[in-house]
């Protein structure tokens, strides 16, 4: 069974770093604010993200959810007021292939 958006939300809400790490695409870049990061660079940022104590559920909206991409937004309370954050995640290739090839490995 391929992961559902609810699985992604649960991983963020409980900060399940193992699930988040395993779900990252190993070859492609990931959006981070106004730049891009590879998988390892993104993982290096996680301690600082965790330290921000984000509430990923505040005003959360699913923007895109399909076989290749998940994207959602939420608001964060910063010192200067509310900030909107958008997270886009490319899914691992095996999840994408599973939708096109019934014999492909899925998790």
Buried (B, 14 or more C-beta within 10 A) or exposed (E): EBBEEEBBBEBBEEBBBEBBEEBBBEEEBBBBEEEEBBBEEBBEEEEEBEEEEBBBEEEBEEEEBEEEEBBBBBBBEEEEEEEEBEBBBBBBBEBBBBBEEEEEEEE
